[in-house]
Amino acid sequence: MLAQTSSIKIGVERCLNCGHKWIDYTQSREFCYICGRKGYSETLSLSDIKNAITGLRHEDKKYLDKHTKRASVLKQRYRETTDLYLNRAKEIFSKVQHIYSHGEISERLIDQLIFCFRLYSEVGLNKSAASCAYMTATAYTQRGIEKEVQAVDDLGDLIAARQWFMRLDAKDWEMAINLHVGEKAMATISTDPALLQTMMQIALWHFYQARNFYFEKKSNQLVERIQFDIEQTTKLLSSYTRGLSEIEAAKITAAGSENHGAEIRKGLESLGTNVGYGLESLGEHIEKFGGSLNRAILGSVGMISASVSHSAYALSSAVGRPNKILKDSIIDIGRMITASVQSIPTDVTRPINELGTKLAKTTANKGLLRKVVSDNSFQNLANSVLPTTDSAISSLGNLDQPSEHSPDSLMDTMVMEGMDSVLNQIEKRKIHPN
């Protein structure tokens, strides 16, 4: 599955037979698509080259000629790899954007969006990376809203969406997802009382999170709606808990009745020889069944308050696999997402984040998200990706020009600060040529 490769290293691989180069997840191809033969180089990422260049800065420059030659080779390799990254990202995004705009969300599309996000992040085109991140999060949201919930795993897409919005610092979207997770969990279709009980606990946890948020924002209409959902979910949970308690009690009673006669006979037989032993055995028998039944009844009473938080953790562990990019590489990917969104002015992200409240106020349906993401603020961010990519590709020919922040060239700026800084300096020179 593609989802299983999403956390693996991305970089350039070269066929050892025909020299063809491509960008993909490491060791994801068994052979070269051009010549059809096996055998290719190790995966080389931009991060690998950047680390090598940075390492040279700390080396002893006693052998200056050798140091200069190595730095020159590495920078040339960085330039070539950046070109491959940008063209590959452009190729994928141009196809994905069209499919995404029509609301055709699939696992394949989400994986391609994540692939573009990682390419743009490594190059340093943070605005384009952020656009891919928002599109990935909303794609997960759309799939989660459209899915009928029959098991805990069916909440996986919504939980994945929440993880992305959390790292995008989109609190309105995060709480809207919490609200929809609660609604989906509450409407679970199943005949398993244990599953239904767990889903009601999950629903309550997410409802409480959303209610507290909207209470602080003074969104009275949403607070009242969520409070009603909480009351209904609590009733359902009590009903399912009572049913489970009755089932457990019946099992205990059945087990007690089956063994009761045997235990009494053992007690009577041993009574003649050892009265104390018989009484002790009878006491243990009462504790074993009567005590267990009592504990079961008492436990069911406090189960609602005691297990809601536990169910939240159970949910995270059960559906933490929607895409291994957030399971195996959560720290690195989280940093990429945060860095990308921090590079965008707040006046751009604010209207996009506020769309989350619009999502929360609307009843979930298949066409819901398409209406939300058709907003101008969202569309403008998505439509800026390809023009920015073209500008970055054309700027690769200017990397030998001097930099404002470096004694060397724009090439050093790109390596240390990313492509965004290069584009900003080139734009300043167009406005202020002198």
C-alpha positions in Angstrom: 0.0 0.0 0.0 1.1 3.5 -0.7 0.3 4.6 2.8 2.9 2.2 4.1 5.7 4.1 2.2 4.6 7.6 3.1 7.1 7.9 6.0 10.1 6.6 4.0 12.9 8.8 2.7 12.3 10.6 -0.6 15.1 11.4 -3.0 16.7 10.9 -6.4 17.7 7.4 -7.6 19.7 6.7 -10.8 19.6 3.6 -13.0 23.1 2.1 -13.1 22.4 0.8 -16.6 21.0 3.6 -18.6 21.6 6.6 -16.3 17.9 7.5 -16.0 17.0 9.5 -12.9 13.8 9.7 -11.0 12.3 10.9 -7.7 10.4 8.5 -5.5 10.3 6.8 -2.1 13.5 4.9 -1.5 13.6 1.4 -2.9 10.0 1.7 -4.1 10.8 0.7 -7.6 12.1 -2.8 -8.5 13.5 -1.8 -11.9 14.1 1.2 -14.2 10.9 2.2 -16.1 13.0 3.3 -19.1 15.3 0.3 -19.8 13.4 -2.3 -17.7 16.6 -3.5 -15.9 17.3 -3.8 -12.2 20.0 -2.0 -10.3 20.0 1.6 -9.2 22.0 3.9 -6.9 21.2 4.8 -3.3 18.5 7.4 -2.7 20.0 10.9 -2.5 17.8 13.5 -0.9 18.2 17.3 -0.7 18.7 17.0 3.0 21.6 14.6 2.5 23.3 17.1 0.2 22.6 20.0 2.5 24.1 18.2 5.5 27.2 17.4 3.4 27.6 21.1 2.5 27.0 22.2 6.1 29.6 19.7 7.2 32.2 21.3 4.9 31.7 24.6 6.7 33.0 23.0 9.9 35.9 21.2 8.4 39.5 22.3 8.5 40.2 24.4 5.4 43.9 23.6 5.4 43.5 22.0 2.0 41.6 24.9 0.5 41.6 23.7 -3.1 40.1 20.3 -2.2 37.5 22.0 0.0 36.5 24.4 -2.7 36.2 21.6 -5.3 34.1 19.4 -3.0 31.8 22.4 -2.2 31.4 23.2 -5.9 30.5 19.6 -6.7 28.0 19.4 -3.9 26.3 22.7 -4.8 26.0 21.6 -8.4 24.4 18.4 -7.2 22.0 20.4 -5.0 21.0 22.6 -8.0 20.3 19.6 -10.2 18.4 17.8 -7.5 16.3 20.9 -6.7 15.4 21.1 -10.4 14.3 17.5 -10.4 12.3 18.0 -7.2 10.5 21.1 -8.5 9.6 19.5 -11.9 8.4 16.4 -10.3 6.2 18.4 -7.8 4.8 20.5 -10.7 4.0 17.4 -12.7 2.1 15.7 -9.8 0.3 18.8 -8.5 -1.0 19.8 -11.9 -2.8 16.5 -12.1 -3.9 16.3 -8.5 -5.4 19.8 -8.3 -7.8 19.1 -11.1 -9.0 15.8 -9.5 -9.2 17.4 -6.1 -11.3 20.4 -7.3 -14.0 17.9 -8.5 -14.2 16.3 -5.1 -12.8 12.9 -6.2 -10.9 12.0 -3.1 -9.1 8.7 -2.9 -6.2 7.2 -1.0 -4.0 7.6 -4.1 -4.8 11.3 -4.3 -4.0 11.9 -0.7 -0.7 10.1 -1.0 0.2 12.2 -4.0 -0.6 15.4 -2.1 1.6 14.3 0.8 4.4 13.5 -1.7 4.1 17.0 -3.2 4.1 18.5 0.3 7.4 16.8 1.2 9.0 17.8 -2.1 8.1 21.5 -1.6 9.1 21.4 2.1 12.6 20.1 1.3 13.1 22.7 -1.5 11.9 25.4 0.8 8.8 26.6 -1.0 6.9 26.8 2.2 3.7 28.5 0.8 3.3 25.8 -1.8 4.0 23.2 0.9 1.3 24.7 3.2 -1.2 24.7 0.3 -0.6 20.9 -0.1 -0.9 20.5 3.7 -4.3 22.2 3.7 -5.5 20.2 0.8 -4.3 17.0 2.4 -6.1 17.8 5.6 -9.4 18.7 3.9 -9.2 15.6 1.7 -9.0 13.5 4.8 -11.9 15.4 6.2 -14.0 14.8 3.1 -13.4 11.1 3.2 -14.1 10.9 6.8 -17.4 12.7 6.5 -18.6 10.6 3.7 -17.8 7.3 5.4 -20.4 5.3 7.3 -19.0 4.3 10.7 -19.2 0.6 11.6 -15.9 0.2 13.5 -13.4 2.3 15.3 -11.1 2.2 12.2 -13.7 4.0 10.2 -12.9 7.2 12.1 -9.3 7.1 10.9 -9.6 9.7 8.1 -11.2 12.3 10.5 -8.5 11.6 13.1 -5.8 12.0 10.4 -7.4 15.3 9.3 -7.3 16.6 12.9 -3.6 15.7 13.2 -2.8 17.8 10.1 -5.0 20.8 11.2 -3.4 20.7 14.7 0.0 21.2 13.1 -1.3 23.8 10.8 -2.5 25.6 13.9 -6.0 25.7 12.5 -8.0 25.6 15.7 -11.3 26.2 14.1 -10.8 23.3 11.7 -9.5 21.1 14.5 -12.6 21.7 16.7 -14.9 21.2 13.7 -13.3 17.8 13.1 -13.8 17.0 16.8 -17.5 17.8 16.4 -17.9 15.6 13.4 -16.0 12.8 15.0 -18.4 12.9 17.9 -21.4 12.9 15.5 -20.0 10.0 13.5 -19.1 8.0 16.6 -22.6 8.6 18.0 -24.2 7.3 14.8 -22.2 4.1 14.7 -24.1 1.2 13.1 -23.4 -2.1 15.0 -25.1 -4.9 17.0 -22.0 -5.2 19.3 -22.8 -3.6 22.7 -19.1 -3.4 23.6 -18.3 -1.5 20.4 -21.3 0.8 20.8 -20.3 1.6 24.3 -16.7 2.4 23.2 -18.0 4.7 20.4 -20.3 6.6 22.7 -17.3 7.2 25.0 -15.3 8.4 22.0 -18.2 10.7 21.0 -18.4 12.2 24.5 -14.7 13.0 24.6 -14.8 14.8 21.3 -18.1 16.6 22.1 -16.6 17.9 25.3 -13.5 19.2 23.5 -15.6 21.0 20.9 -18.1 22.4 23.5 -15.4 23.9 25.6 -13.8 25.6 22.6 -17.1 27.1 21.3 -18.1 28.2 24.8 -14.9 30.3 25.0 -15.7 31.8 21.6 -19.3 32.5 22.8 -20.8 30.6 20.0 -24.1 29.9 21.9 -25.8 28.2 19.0 -23.1 25.6 18.6 -22.8 25.2 22.4 -26.5 24.4 22.7 -26.3 22.0 19.8 -23.3 20.1 21.2 -24.9 20.1 24.7 -27.9 18.3 23.3 -25.7 15.8 21.5 -23.9 15.2 24.8 -27.1 14.5 26.7 -28.3 12.1 24.0 -24.9 10.3 23.9 -24.9 10.0 27.6 -28.3 8.3 27.6 -27.1 5.9 24.9 -23.9 5.2 26.8 -25.9 4.5 29.9 -28.2 2.1 28.0 -25.3 0.3 26.4 -23.4 0.1 29.7 -26.5 -1.3 31.5 -26.8 -3.9 28.8 -23.2 -5.0 29.1 -23.6 -5.2 32.9 -26.6 -7.4 32.5 -24.7 -9.7 30.1 -21.8 -9.9 32.4 -24.1 -10.6 35.4 -25.8 -13.3 33.5 -22.5 -14.9 32.6 -21.4 -14.8 36.2 -24.7 -16.2 37.5 -24.6 -19.0 34.9 -21.1 -19.9 35.9 -22.1 -19.8 39.6 -25.1 -22.1 39.1 -23.0 -24.6 37.2 -20.4 -24.9 39.9 -22.7 -24.3 42.8 -23.7 -27.9 43.4 -20.1 -29.2 43.1 -18.9 -26.6 45.5 -21.6 -27.5 48.1 -20.8 -31.2 47.8 -17.1 -30.5 48.4 -18.0 -28.4 51.4 -20.2 -31.1 52.9 -17.7 -33.8 52.3 -14.9 -31.9 53.9 -17.2 -30.6 56.7 -17.0 -33.9 58.6 -13.2 -33.9 58.6 -12.4 -30.3 58.5 -15.2 -27.8 59.3 -12.8 -24.9 59.1 -11.7 -25.8 55.7 -15.3 -26.2 54.5 -16.3 -22.8 55.8 -13.2 -21.2 54.2 -14.0 -22.8 50.9 -17.6 -21.6 51.0 -16.5 -18.1 51.8 -14.1 -18.1 48.9 -17.0 -19.4 46.7 -19.2 -16.5 47.8 -16.5 -14.0 47.2 -15.7 -15.5 43.8 -19.2 -15.1 42.5 -21.1 -12.8 44.7 -18.2 -10.4 45.0 -17.5 -10.4 41.3 -21.2 -9.7 40.6 -21.2 -6.8 43.1 -18.0 -5.4 41.6 -19.5 -5.6 38.1 -22.6 -3.7 39.1 -20.5 -1.0 41.0 -18.1 -0.8 38.1 -20.9 -0.2 35.6 -22.1 2.8 37.6 -18.8 4.6 37.4 -18.0 3.5 34.0 -19.2 6.6 32.2 -16.9 9.0 33.9 -14.0 6.7 34.3 -13.7 5.4 30.7 -14.3 8.4 28.5 -10.6 9.5 28.6 -9.5 6.0 28.2 -11.5 5.6 25.1 -9.8 8.7 23.6 -6.5 7.0 24.0 -7.9 3.8 22.6 -9.1 5.7 19.6 -5.7 7.2 18.9 -4.0 3.9 19.1 -6.7 2.1 17.0 -6.8 4.7 14.2 -3.3 6.0 14.4 -2.5 4.1 11.2 -4.5 6.1 8.6 -1.2 7.1 7.0 2.2 6.1 8.4 3.5 9.5 7.6 1.9 10.6 10.9 2.8 7.4 12.8 6.4 6.7 11.9 7.6 10.2 11.1 5.3 12.4 13.1 8.1 14.6 14.5 9.8 15.4 11.2 6.5 15.8 9.3 5.0 17.8 12.1 8.0 20.2 11.9 7.6 20.5 8.1 3.9 21.3 8.5 4.6 23.9 11.2 7.4 25.5 9.3 5.3 25.8 6.1 2.4 27.5 7.7 4.5 29.8 9.8 6.0 31.3 6.5 2.5 32.4 5.4 1.2 35.8 6.5 -1.6 35.6 9.0 -3.9 37.6 6.7 -3.7 34.7 4.3 -4.2 31.8 6.7 -6.9 33.5 8.9 -9.8 33.4 6.4 -8.9 29.8 5.6 -8.8 28.8 9.2 -12.1 30.5 9.8 -13.7 28.2 7.3 -13.5 25.6 10.0 -16.4 27.3 11.8 -18.5 27.2 8.7 -17.8 23.5 8.5 -18.9 23.0 12.2 -22.2 24.9 11.7 -23.2 22.7 8.7 -24.6 19.2 8.9 -22.2 16.7 7.3 -23.0 15.6 3.8 -21.0 14.6 0.7 -21.1 18.0 -1.0 -20.3 19.9 2.2 -16.5 20.2 1.9 -16.6 21.1 -1.8 -18.6 24.2 -0.9 -16.1 25.1 1.8 -12.9 24.7 -0.2 -14.4 26.7 -3.1 -14.0 29.8 -1.0 -11.7 32.4 -2.6 -9.2 32.4 0.2 -8.7 28.6 -0.2 -8.7 28.7 -3.9 -6.1 31.6 -4.1 -3.7 29.6 -2.0 -4.1 26.5 -4.1 -3.9 28.3 -7.4 -0.6 30.0 -6.4 1.3 26.7 -6.2 2.0 26.2 -9.9 3.0 29.8 -10.7 5.3 29.8 -7.7 6.8 26.5 -8.8 7.5 28.0 -12.3 9.2 31.0 -10.8 11.4 28.7 -8.7 12.4 26.7 -11.7 13.3 29.8 -13.7 15.2 31.2 -10.8 17.7 28.3 -10.8 19.6 30.1 -13.5 20.2 33.1 -11.2 21.8 31.1 -8.3 25.3 32.4 -9.2 24.3 36.0 -8.5 25.4 37.6 -5.2 23.2 37.3 -2.2 22.1 40.0 0.2 22.7 37.8 3.2 25.7 35.8 2.1 29.2 36.8 1.0 28.9 34.1 -1.7 25.9 33.7 -3.9 22.1 33.0 -4.0 23.1 29.3 -4.2 24.2 29.5 -0.5 21.0 31.3 0.4 19.0 28.5 -1.2 20.9 25.8 0.7 20.7 27.5 4.0 17.4 29.3 3.9 15.3 27.7 1.2 13.9 28.7 -2.2 11.5 31.2 -0.7 14.4 33.4 0.4 15.9 33.2 -3.1 12.6 34.2 -4.8 12.1 37.1 -2.3 15.6 38.5 -3.2 15.1 38.2 -6.9 11.7 39.9 -6.6 13.3 42.8 -4.7 15.9 43.3 -7.4 13.2 43.5 -10.0 11.4 46.2 -8.0 14.7 48.0 -6.9 17.3 47.2 -9.6 19.8 49.4 -8.1 
